[in-house]
Amino acid sequence: MKQRMYLGPTVPGIVKENEIFKGELPERAEERARADKHFARLFVPMDKVMEARQGMQAEGSVLSIAYANVEKSL
């Protein structure tokens, strides 16, 4: 069963920062992920979390842009 961690900002009623999911995402998170590519990118496989966290530190990286866009939408 695949595990993913959400590396974005807390989205009230949907997901908390650093929350870990086993298998499928909850319905509300899945719906938002389908509607928002930035939100979807912030769900990272557990074996890639350290690499993703490092990448988020780079200004202009895909994940740092995704984080900023999700944060802006709140």
SULSUL-V637733 format. One record per backbone hydrogen bond with DSSP energy under -0.5 kcal/mol. NH is the residue of the N-H (numbers start at 0). CO is the residue of the C=O. If there is no record, write none. Layout:
# SULSUL-V637733
nh->{NH/NH}
co->{CO/CO}
This chain:
# SULSUL-V637733
nh->{3/4/5/6/6/10/11/13/14/17/18/20/22/22/29/30/31/32/33/34/35/39/40/41/41/42/43/43/45/47/48/51/52/53/54/55/56/56/57/58/60/64/65/66/67/68/69/70/71/72/73/73}
co->{20/43/18/4/41/14/9/10/10/5/15/3/1/20/25/26/27/28/29/30/31/35/36/37/38/39/4/41/2/44/45/47/48/49/50/51/52/53/54/56/57/60/61/62/63/64/65/66/67/68/69/70}
